């Protein structure tokens, strides 16, 4: 119980002593197919004080991690070193219909929201590569201190502009992207 000292019932055991609690068997059933219905009936009828689930068999939304546990979980995940074997296993799990987003797609509203957030993200203001954007229709050049700033001005991501630079294609059939990799 010391490992689980943050759980509500364990706190009560520690405070009042386990000897002050009892376990009562309400019903013994043979047919386990209806077990969730029966559990829901008892939850709805008796509203057990120490039961953290309000719906039988469903813990979704019933428990929220504390800020402290979220930090601990995050640090554990960030500092975990995955072996090659673990990486292969995780990769195999996310293949085909096992992918978490398999068969789904974002709505246009969500796509626009993601795009807006990407374009308005505040990044570390480190000096990037100098970028020249040449408007081939007017033959005017505009200079930017980073690919990100050029992307923001042209309403696209810096990654997208980088692709156009790499492929020597015109962005929007109008803009030539020239990156000076000698600056930084």
TIDREN-127010 format. One line per 10 residues: number of its first residue (from 1); their letters; for each residue x, y, z of N, C-alpha, C. Coordinates in pm, 1 decimal, m for minus. Layout:
! residues N
NUM) a) X:Y:Z:X:Y:Z:X:Y:Z; ... .
END
This chain:
! residues 184
1) xxxxxxxxxx) 81.2:m120.0:0.0:0.0:0.0:0.0:85.7:126.7:0.0; 208.8:118.8:42.3:294.1:238.0:43.9:318.7:288.5:m97.3; 327.5:195.8:m194.2:349.0:235.5:m333.6:227.3:307.4:m390.1; 111.1:278.8:m335.8:m13.4:333.2:m389.2:m75.1:434.9:m292.6; 8.3:504.5:m216.7:m40.6:590.6:m109.6:m121.8:710.6:m156.8; m121.6:739.5:m287.0:m199.7:852.1:m335.1:m342.2:813.1:m374.4; m372.7:685.1:m374.1:m507.9:640.0:m410.0:m600.6:667.9:m292.4; m720.0:716.7:m324.9:m816.7:760.2:m224.8:m842.2:656.0:m115.5; m870.4:532.5:m153.6:m903.1:430.8:m52.8:m781.6:396.1:33.5; m661.7:398.1:m25.0:m540.2:369.4:50.9:m518.0:479.7:155.1 .
11) xxxxxxxxxx) m545.9:603.4:116.9:m534.9:713.5:213.3:m626.8:688.2:333.1; m748.1:641.5:303.2:m844.2:613.6:411.4:m798.7:494.7:496.7; m743.4:390.5:431.2:m690.2:275.5:507.6:m582.8:324.1:604.6; m493.3:407.8:553.6:m384.7:457.8:637.3:m436.8:546.7:750.0; m540.3:624.5:721.1:m593.7:716.7:821.2:m675.1:644.7:929.1; m767.1:554.8:885.6:m859.4:491.1:980.2:m819.0:349.3:1018.9; m725.0:290.2:944.2:m684.5:152.3:970.9:m768.9:55.3:889.4; m703.3:m43.1:830.9:m771.5:m141.5:745.9:m877.1:m217.9:825.1; m853.2:m237.1:954.0:m947.9:m312.8:1037.2:m1083.9:m245.0:1049.5; m1093.9:m116.9:1013.0:m1221.4:m44.5:1019.8:m1299.3:m50.4:888.0 .
21) xxxxxxxxxx) m1252.2:m132.4:795.2:m1321.4:m149.6:668.0:m1363.2:m295.4:655.6; m1468.2:m318.2:577.1:m1510.2:m455.6:552.3:m1543.8:m470.5:404.7; m1536.0:m592.7:359.6:m1571.8:m624.2:221.6:m1701.1:m703.1:226.1; m1797.2:m659.0:148.4:m1926.8:m723.5:145.3:m1953.5:m774.1:3.3; m1978.3:m902.1:m10.4:m2010.8:m959.5:m141.4:m2160.0:m941.2:m162.9; m2193.6:m862.5:m265.4:m2333.9:m831.6:m291.6:m2404.3:m941.1:m369.5; m2331.0:m1006.3:m457.4:m2395.1:m1107.3:m542.0:m2288.0:m1194.1:m605.5; m2316.4:m1320.2:m620.0:m2228.9:m1412.0:m692.6:m2303.0:m1449.5:m819.4; m2234.6:m1432.9:m932.0:m2302.2:m1460.6:m1059.1:m2230.0:m1570.2:m1135.0; m2305.1:m1644.9:m1209.7:m2251.1:m1751.3:m1293.4:m2221.5:m1696.7:m1433.8 .
31) xxxxxxxxxx) m2313.9:m1616.1:m1485.8:m2304.8:m1564.5:m1622.0:m2228.2:m1432.4:m1621.4; m2105.4:m1434.0:m1669.9:m2020.8:m1314.0:m1666.8:m2050.5:m1218.0:m1781.3; m2139.8:m1256.2:m1872.4:m2171.8:m1170.1:m1985.8:m2239.7:m1041.3:m1941.0; m2317.1:m1047.3:m1834.0:m2391.1:m930.6:m1786.8:m2322.0:m860.6:m1669.7; m2194.8:m890.9:m1650.1:m2126.1:m839.2:m1531.9:m2118.9:m685.9:m1530.0; m2099.1:m623.8:m1646.2:m2091.9:m477.1:m1649.8:m2227.9:m414.2:m1619.5; m2334.8:m475.7:m1669.5:m2468.7:m424.7:m1638.9:m2496.2:m432.9:m1489.6; m2458.1:m545.2:m1429.6:m2479.2:m564.8:m1286.9:m2393.5:m466.8:m1205.7; m2268.4:m449.9:m1248.5:m2180.9:m354.7:m1179.0:m2239.2:m213.7:m1187.5; m2290.3:m176.6:m1303.7:m2349.7:m43.6:m1320.2:m2472.1:m27.9:m1231.0 .
41) xxxxxxxxxx) m2549.8:m133.5:m1218.2:m2667.4:m130.3:m1130.6:m2625.3:m98.8:m986.9; m2522.4:m167.1:m936.0:m2477.7:m144.1:m797.9:m2414.7:m5.7:m780.3; m2341.8:41.2:m879.2:m2284.5:175.7:m870.8:m2396.4:279.5:m864.5; m2496.5:264.0:m952.4:m2607.3:359.4:m958.3:m2696.3:351.9:m835.2; m2707.2:235.0:m776.0:m2795.1:216.7:m659.5:m2730.3:263.8:m530.3; m2603.3:228.0:m508.9:m2538.3:254.6:m380.2:m2440.3:372.0:m379.0; m2404.3:423.5:m496.5:m2307.8:532.4:m505.7:m2190.3:511.6:m409.3; m2111.1:405.5:m430.3:m2003.1:374.8:m336.2:m1902.5:489.9:m326.5; m1871.9:529.2:m202.9:m1788.3:646.0:m175.4:m1647.7:632.7:m231.5; m1589.9:514.7:m226.6:m1450.2:498.1:m267.6:m1434.8:445.1:m409.4 .
51) xxxxxxxxxx) m1544.2:429.8:m479.9:m1536.6:383.8:m617.6:m1506.1:503.4:m707.0; m1392.8:502.7:m776.6:m1356.5:618.1:m858.6:m1428.1:616.8:m993.8; m1483.3:503.9:m1033.8:m1553.3:493.8:m1161.7:m1702.3:516.6:m1142.0; m1759.4:602.8:m1223.6:m1903.0:624.9:m1218.6:m1975.0:539.6:m1322.7; m1899.3:490.5:m1419.0:m1954.1:400.2:m1520.0:m1878.4:268.9:m1512.8; m1951.1:161.1:m1511.6:m1889.2:28.4:m1501.3:m1795.5:3.6:m1617.8; m1672.9:m38.9:m1586.0:m1576.2:m76.5:m1688.3:m1518.4:39.1:m1767.2; m1545.2:163.3:m1726.9:m1497.4:277.7:m1804.0:m1424.5:373.7:m1712.6; m1294.2:385.1:m1732.3:m1216.9:478.2:m1649.4:m1192.4:610.1:m1720.9; m1245.7:624.7:m1842.8:m1223.3:744.7:m1921.6:m1284.4:866.8:m1854.0 .
61) xxxxxxxxxx) m1201.6:964.8:m1826.8:m1249.2:1089.8:m1769.7:m1274.8:1085.5:m1620.6; m1256.9:970.6:m1557.4:m1284.1:959.5:m1414.7:m1162.7:994.2:m1331.1; m1047.0:991.5:m1391.2:m926.4:1019.3:m1314.6:m841.8:1119.7:m1390.5; m796.9:1220.5:m1321.2:m708.0:1318.5:m1380.9:m577.7:1315.8:m1303.0; m467.5:1300.6:m1374.2:m337.5:1300.0:m1309.1:m308.9:1437.1:m1248.1; m242.4:1437.1:m1135.2:m200.0:1563.3:m1074.7:m88.6:1621.6:m1159.3; m64.2:1750.2:m1141.3:43.9:1816.1:m1216.4:177.0:1747.9:m1186.8; 195.8:1708.1:m1060.9:319.9:1641.7:m1021.8:336.6:1508.4:m1094.8; 228.3:1428.0:m1101.7:242.1:1299.5:m1171.1:259.0:1317.2:m1321.0; 198.2:1421.1:m1378.1:217.6:1447.1:m1521.0:365.0:1476.7:m1549.8 .
71) xxxxxxxxxx) 427.2:1555.2:m1461.6:569.5:1587.7:m1479.2:653.9:1461.5:m1467.9; 622.8:1376.2:m1367.6:698.4:1252.0:m1349.5:684.9:1161.1:m1471.4; 563.5:1147.9:m1523.1:539.2:1063.4:m1640.3:616.1:1119.1:m1760.1; 608.6:1250.5:m1778.6:677.6:1314.2:m1890.0:828.4:1292.3:m1882.6; 884.6:1312.3:m1765.1:1029.3:1292.7:m1749.3:1069.6:1148.3:m1773.6; 987.4:1055.9:m1725.8:1017.5:914.1:m1745.8:1018.5:881.3:m1895.0; 921.4:936.4:m1968.8:914.7:908.5:m2112.8:1028.1:977.1:m2188.1; 1061.4:1100.7:m2148.1:1167.3:1173.8:m2217.1:1303.3:1109.6:m2194.4; 1325.9:1057.3:m2075.0:1457.1:1002.9:m2040.8:1471.4:854.7:m2072.7; 1364.8:792.8:m2124.9:1371.4:650.2:m2156.3:1458.4:628.9:m2278.9 .
81) xxxxxxxxxx) 1547.9:535.4:m2269.6:1632.4:499.0:m2383.1:1578.1:368.0:m2438.7; 1529.3:374.9:m2561.6:1467.6:258.4:m2624.1:1574.5:172.2:m2690.6; 1567.9:43.1:m2665.0:1659.3:m48.9:m2733.3:1611.9:m64.6:m2877.2; 1698.6:m113.0:m2961.6:1662.3:m134.3:m3101.7:1545.7:m232.6:m3111.4; 1547.1:m334.1:m3025.1:1439.3:m434.4:m3022.5:1305.6:m368.2:m2987.6; 1306.0:m278.3:m2887.5:1183.4:m206.5:m2848.9:1134.3:m118.0:m2962.4; 1228.0:m51.4:m3030.3:1191.0:36.1:m3141.9:1123.4:m44.2:m3253.5; 1177.7:m161.6:m3283.4:1120.8:m246.7:m3388.3:981.1:m292.9:m3347.5; 964.5:m334.9:m3220.8:832.8:m378.2:m3172.1:730.7:m265.7:m3184.0; 768.9:m144.3:m3138.0:676.9:m30.1:m3143.9:642.9:4.2:m3288.5 .
91) xxxxxxxxxx) 740.9:m6.8:m3375.7:718.7:23.1:m3515.9:621.3:m77.2:m3578.2; 638.0:m206.0:m3546.1:550.6:m309.8:m3601.7:407.0:m294.4:m3553.6; 390.7:m244.5:m3431.7:255.4:m224.4:m3377.5:179.9:m120.6:m3459.1; 250.5:m18.0:m3507.3:187.8:93.2:m3578.4:188.8:74.2:m3730.3; 155.2:m45.0:m3776.5:153.3:m71.9:m3920.2:9.1:m96.4:m3964.4; m26.9:m40.2:m4080.0:m157.9:m64.5:m4139.4:m273.2:m23.4:m4049.9; m368.4:m112.9:m4032.3:m490.1:m80.0:m3957.7:m463.9:m62.7:m3808.3; m345.0:m96.3:m3762.2:m311.0:m75.3:m3620.7:m270.0:68.7:m3590.9; m245.9:148.5:m3694.5:m208.2:288.0:m3672.5:m321.2:358.8:m3599.8; m285.2:450.1:m3511.3:m386.9:516.7:m3430.8:m478.2:606.5:m3513.8 .
101) xxxxxxxxxx) m430.9:656.6:m3627.1:m511.3:746.3:m3710.6:m555.3:677.6:m3840.0; m546.8:543.5:m3843.5:m578.2:466.3:m3963.6:m723.5:488.3:m4006.7; m743.0:519.0:m4134.3:m877.8:534.5:m4188.8:m946.4:663.4:m4147.3; m876.0:750.3:m4079.3:m934.9:876.3:m4034.1:m868.1:990.8:m4108.1; m933.3:1104.2:m4109.2:m870.6:1223.0:m4167.0:m923.0:1345.2:m4093.0; m844.2:1450.3:m4094.9:m884.8:1574.4:m4029.3:m989.2:1644.4:m4113.9; m1082.8:1713.1:m4047.8:m1178.3:1797.3:m4119.9:m1103.6:1919.7:m4169.5; m1162.4:1989.4:m4265.1:m1097.8:2109.6:m4318.0:m1081.8:2213.6:m4207.5; m1178.3:2219.5:m4116.9:m1170.7:2313.9:m4004.8:m1047.2:2285.2:m3918.1; m1023.3:2157.9:m3889.1:m907.6:2119.5:m3808.5:m778.8:2147.2:m3885.3 .
111) xxxxxxxxxx) m777.5:2118.0:m4015.2:m658.9:2146.2:m4096.6:m625.2:2294.5:m4093.9; m728.6:2379.2:m4106.3:m706.5:2524.0:m4102.2:m653.3:2567.3:m3965.5; m705.3:2506.2:m3860.1:m660.4:2538.6:m3724.9:m514.6:2498.0:m3704.0; m477.9:2379.1:m3750.7:m338.9:2332.8:m3740.7:m247.8:2427.2:m3818.5; m289.9:2464.9:m3938.2:m211.3:2556.0:m4021.3:m193.7:2690.8:m3952.2; m302.3:2744.2:m3896.7:m296.4:2873.2:m3828.6:m197.8:2867.9:m3712.3; m206.3:2762.1:m3631.3:m115.7:2748.2:m3517.3:30.0:2735.4:m3562.8; 52.0:2662.0:m3670.1:188.8:2645.4:m3720.6:245.4:2778.7:m3767.5; 162.3:2856.6:m3834.1:208.9:2984.4:m3886.1:229.0:3089.1:m3776.6; 155.9:3075.4:m3665.8:163.3:3174.6:m3559.0:241.5:3127.1:m3437.0 .
121) xxxxxxxxxx) 310.2:3015.3:m3453.3:389.7:2961.3:m3343.8:507.2:3053.3:m3314.4; 529.1:3079.3:m3188.0:642.6:3162.7:m3148.9:760.6:3070.1:m3124.7; 862.6:3090.9:m3200.3:981.6:3005.2:m3191.2:1095.4:3082.0:m3127.8; 1198.2:3009.6:m3095.3:1320.2:3067.9:m3043.4:1377.6:3162.3:m3150.3; 1397.6:3289.5:m3116.5:1440.3:3385.4:m3219.4:1587.9:3374.1:m3255.6; 1634.6:3253.4:m3281.3:1773.7:3235.9:m3322.9:1788.2:3283.0:m3467.1; 1905.8:3332.3:m3496.3:1933.9:3376.0:m3632.3:1934.4:3254.2:m3724.2; 1859.2:3260.8:m3832.0:1856.0:3151.7:m3928.6:1941.4:3186.1:m4050.0; 1920.5:3110.6:m4154.5:1990.7:3139.5:m4278.9:1923.8:3258.0:m4347.4; 2002.3:3340.9:m4412.6:1942.9:3448.6:m4492.0:1868.8:3385.9:m4609.6 .
131) xxxxxxxxxx) 1751.7:3441.4:m4636.5:1667.1:3387.2:m4742.6:1628.8:3500.8:m4836.3; 1643.9:3473.6:m4963.3:1600.0:3569.3:m5064.2:1479.8:3508.7:m5135.7; 1371.9:3586.7:m5141.9:1252.8:3542.6:m5213.6:1239.0:3633.8:m5335.0; 1249.9:3574.8:m5452.8:1243.3:3651.2:m5577.7:1105.9:3631.2:m5639.6; 1034.6:3742.4:m5657.0:905.3:3738.4:m5725.6:934.7:3740.2:m5875.4; 915.7:3628.2:m5940.9:953.8:3617.0:m6082.3:863.2:3698.8:m6174.2; 744.7:3738.2:m6126.3:655.7:3819.2:m6210.0:701.3:3964.9:m6213.3; 747.9:4015.8:m6097.6:790.5:4156.5:m6090.2:942.6:4170.1:m6087.8; 1010.9:4059.2:m6071.5:1157.4:4054.5:m6061.0:1209.1:4131.7:m5938.8; 1126.2:4140.9:m5834.6:1166.2:4204.6:m5709.0:1213.7:4098.1:m5611.4 .
141) xxxxxxxxxx) 1317.3:4134.5:m5533.5:1368.4:4043.0:m5431.6:1338.6:4098.3:m5293.5; 1303.2:4007.6:m5202.0:1284.5:4044.2:m5062.1:1374.8:3953.6:m4981.2; 1443.3:4012.5:m4882.8:1537.3:3936.5:m4801.1:1480.5:3916.1:m4661.4; 1500.1:3797.9:m4609.0:1452.9:3762.8:m4474.4:1569.7:3705.2:m4396.0; 1563.6:3721.7:m4264.0:1669.9:3673.0:m4176.3:1657.6:3523.8:m4146.0; 1545.0:3463.2:m4183.9:1528.4:3319.4:m4161.0:1423.4:3264.9:m4257.1; 1428.4:3135.2:m4277.6:1330.8:3067.5:m4362.1:1192.2:3075.2:m4298.3; 1189.3:3074.7:m4165.0:1061.7:3081.9:m4093.8:992.4:3216.1:m4120.8; 1069.6:3325.7:m4117.1:1010.5:3457.8:m4142.5:961.4:3468.7:m4286.4; 1037.0:3414.0:m4379.6:993.8:3414.1:m4519.3:865.2:3332.6:m4534.1 .
151) xxxxxxxxxx) 860.8:3218.6:m4466.8:741.1:3135.0:m4472.1:619.9:3205.5:m4415.6; 638.5:3275.6:m4303.6:527.5:3348.3:m4241.7:475.0:3455.6:m4337.1; 567.7:3524.1:m4404.0:528.1:3630.8:m4497.4:451.0:3573.3:m4616.7; 487.6:3453.6:m4659.4:421.3:3391.2:m4775.6:307.3:3297.1:m4733.9; 271.4:3300.5:m4604.7:162.0:3216.5:m4552.2:184.9:3067.2:m4572.5; 305.0:3023.8:m4542.7:334.8:2881.1:m4548.9:437.5:2849.1:m4440.8; 471.1:2724.1:m4428.5:570.0:2684.9:m4327.3:710.0:2694.5:m4385.6; 807.9:2706.7:m4296.8:946.5:2710.9:m4342.4:985.9:2577.4:m4405.7; 928.5:2467.5:m4357.1:955.7:2335.9:m4414.9:908.3:2327.4:m4558.7; 791.6:2385.8:m4584.1:738.0:2385.3:m4719.3:827.9:2466.8:m4812.1 .
161) xxxxxxxxxx) 872.2:2582.7:m4767.2:962.6:2664.8:m4849.5:1093.2:2591.5:m4876.0; 1139.9:2520.8:m4775.9:1264.7:2446.2:m4790.1:1252.4:2342.1:m4900.6; 1136.3:2280.5:m4912.2:1114.6:2181.2:m5018.9:1123.2:2246.9:m5156.5; 1066.8:2367.3:m5167.8:1070.9:2435.8:m5296.6:1213.3:2475.3:m5331.3; 1289.3:2515.1:m5231.2:1428.7:2549.9:m5254.3:1505.4:2427.2:m5299.1; 1479.5:2314.2:m5231.2:1553.6:2191.5:m5260.7:1519.3:2138.2:m5400.3; 1395.3:2155.8:m5442.8:1352.4:2102.3:m5572.2:1372.4:2202.0:m5686.6; 1419.2:2320.6:m5654.2:1438.8:2426.8:m5753.9:1309.4:2459.1:m5828.3; 1196.7:2438.6:m5762.6:1067.2:2474.4:m5821.5:1025.7:2610.5:m5768.1; 932.6:2674.6:m5838.2:880.8:2803.1:m5792.9:767.3:2778.1:m5693.3 .
171) xxxxxxxxxx) 770.9:2851.6:m5583.6:662.1:2842.3:m5486.4:544.2:2919.7:m5542.9; 429.8:2858.3:m5546.8:306.7:2914.9:m5602.8:327.7:2961.5:m5746.6; 417.0:2892.5:m5819.1:449.4:2923.6:m5958.3:492.4:3069.0:m5977.1; 545.5:3131.3:m5868.3:580.5:3271.8:m5876.6:709.3:3307.1:m5802.6; 735.1:3241.4:m5690.5:845.8:3283.0:m5605.1:961.5:3183.4:m5611.2; 1080.8:3237.3:m5632.9:1201.8:3156.0:m5629.4:1263.0:3172.8:m5490.6; 1295.9:3062.9:m5424.4:1349.5:3064.6:m5289.3:1499.6:3037.8:m5295.8; 1579.4:3133.5:m5244.6:1725.3:3119.4:m5243.7:1772.4:3130.2:m5099.0; 1836.1:3024.6:m5048.6:1883.5:3022.7:m4910.5:2034.8:3032.8:m4909.9; 2086.7:3126.6:m4832.3:2229.5:3144.1:m4819.0:2276.9:3063.9:m4697.5 .
181) xxxx) 2325.6:2942.0:m4721.3:2367.1:2853.3:m4612.1:2497.6:2897.9:m4547.3; 2564.4:2997.4:m4604.3:2690.6:3045.9:m4546.0:2667.8:3142.6:m4430.9; 2543.7:3184.6:m4411.8:2513.9:3276.6:m4301.7:2447.0:3200.8:m4189.4; 2464.4:3249.0:m4070.9:2392.0:3195.6:m3954.3:2433.3:3268.4:m3832.1 .
END
